[in-house]
Amino acid sequence: MSLSASALSATPVATPIQIAVSENLDFLEITTADGGEIRLTAERLRGACKCAHCIRARIDGVFPDRFDGVAVVGVLPIGDYAINLAFSDGHARGIYPWPYLLGLNEGEAPDQNR
């Protein structure tokens, strides 16, 4: 069996080498292996959660438009591919894979239906 080159290729992701929460807990600060520095607001991250609970809330039309004042209160690694974030509103279900997390910095809006 032979795989085509396109089946084996993937867009490389600049893997984070350091992740920190800002002093005020309002930003996630990421340094990538290629030297990039990214700051994502806690509100942006909370609004971008793709856990089953948040997806269901979006489908039902009850997902909040904003998360004013929310803070990042915990960051846990998930293998080599993602982090789990905990927020001050008690939400701690979302897993943020590197490509998705870094894409949030590039203005990608979360898919509201998935």
C-alpha positions as CSV (number, residue, x, y, z in Angstrom):
1,M,0.0,0.0,0.0
2,S,1.3,3.4,-1.0
3,L,0.4,6.8,0.5
4,S,0.4,9.9,-1.6
5,A,2.6,12.8,-0.5
6,S,-0.5,14.9,0.2
7,A,-1.8,12.3,2.6
8,L,1.4,12.5,4.6
9,S,1.9,16.3,4.6
10,A,0.5,18.5,7.3
11,T,0.8,22.2,8.0
12,P,3.5,22.5,10.7
13,V,2.4,24.1,13.9
14,A,4.8,26.3,15.9
15,T,4.7,24.4,19.1
16,P,4.5,26.5,22.3
17,I,7.7,26.3,24.4
18,Q,6.3,28.4,27.2
19,I,2.8,29.1,28.4
20,A,2.0,31.5,31.2
21,V,-0.9,33.3,32.6
22,S,-0.5,37.1,33.0
23,E,-0.2,38.6,36.5
24,N,-3.9,39.8,36.4
25,L,-5.1,36.4,35.0
26,D,-6.6,38.2,32.0
27,F,-4.2,36.9,29.3
28,L,-2.6,33.7,28.3
29,E,0.9,34.4,27.1
30,I,2.5,31.9,24.7
31,T,6.0,31.7,23.3
32,T,6.4,29.4,20.3
33,A,9.5,27.5,19.2
34,D,9.9,29.8,16.2
35,G,10.2,32.8,18.5
36,G,6.6,34.0,18.2
37,E,4.9,35.6,21.1
38,I,1.1,35.4,21.4
39,R,-1.3,37.0,23.9
40,L,-4.8,35.7,24.0
41,T,-7.4,37.3,26.3
42,A,-9.2,35.1,28.9
43,E,-12.5,36.3,27.4
44,R,-11.4,35.2,23.9
45,L,-10.3,31.8,25.1
46,R,-13.5,31.3,27.2
47,G,-15.7,32.2,24.2
48,A,-13.7,29.9,22.0
49,C,-14.2,26.8,24.1
50,K,-15.3,23.8,22.0
51,C,-16.2,21.3,24.8
52,A,-19.5,19.4,24.4
53,H,-21.2,21.7,27.0
54,C,-20.3,24.9,25.1
55,I,-21.2,23.4,21.7
56,R,-24.6,22.4,23.1
57,A,-25.1,25.9,24.5
58,R,-24.3,27.4,21.1
59,I,-26.7,25.1,19.4
60,D,-29.4,25.9,21.9
61,G,-28.8,29.6,21.5
62,V,-27.9,30.1,25.2
63,F,-24.1,30.6,24.9
64,P,-23.1,34.0,26.2
65,D,-21.9,36.6,23.7
66,R,-19.3,37.9,26.1
67,F,-17.4,36.8,29.2
68,D,-16.5,40.1,30.7
69,G,-14.2,39.8,33.7
70,V,-13.4,36.1,33.3
71,A,-9.9,35.0,34.3
72,V,-7.7,32.1,33.4
73,V,-7.2,30.3,36.8
74,G,-5.6,27.0,35.6
75,V,-3.6,25.6,32.7
76,L,-3.0,21.9,32.5
77,P,-1.0,20.1,29.7
78,I,-2.8,17.4,27.7
79,G,-0.1,15.2,26.3
80,D,2.1,17.0,23.7
81,Y,-0.8,18.4,21.7
82,A,-3.0,20.6,23.8
83,I,-3.8,22.3,27.1
84,N,-6.9,22.4,29.3
85,L,-7.9,25.7,30.6
86,A,-9.9,26.5,33.8
87,F,-11.7,29.8,34.1
88,S,-12.9,31.9,37.0
89,D,-16.6,31.2,36.1
90,G,-16.0,27.6,37.1
91,H,-15.7,26.3,33.5
92,A,-12.8,23.8,33.0
93,R,-13.9,21.4,30.3
94,G,-12.2,22.8,27.2
95,I,-9.2,21.2,25.5
96,Y,-7.3,23.6,23.2
97,P,-5.1,21.7,20.7
98,W,-2.0,23.7,19.5
99,P,-3.3,24.4,16.0
100,Y,-6.7,25.7,17.3
101,L,-5.1,27.7,20.1
102,L,-2.6,29.4,17.8
103,G,-5.3,29.9,15.2
104,L,-7.2,32.0,17.7
105,N,-4.4,34.5,17.6
106,E,-4.8,34.7,13.8
107,G,-8.4,35.8,14.2
108,E,-10.1,32.5,13.5
109,A,-13.5,32.6,15.0
110,P,-14.6,29.4,16.7
111,D,-17.1,27.3,14.7
112,Q,-20.4,28.1,16.4
113,N,-21.9,24.8,15.4
114,R,-19.2,22.3,16.1
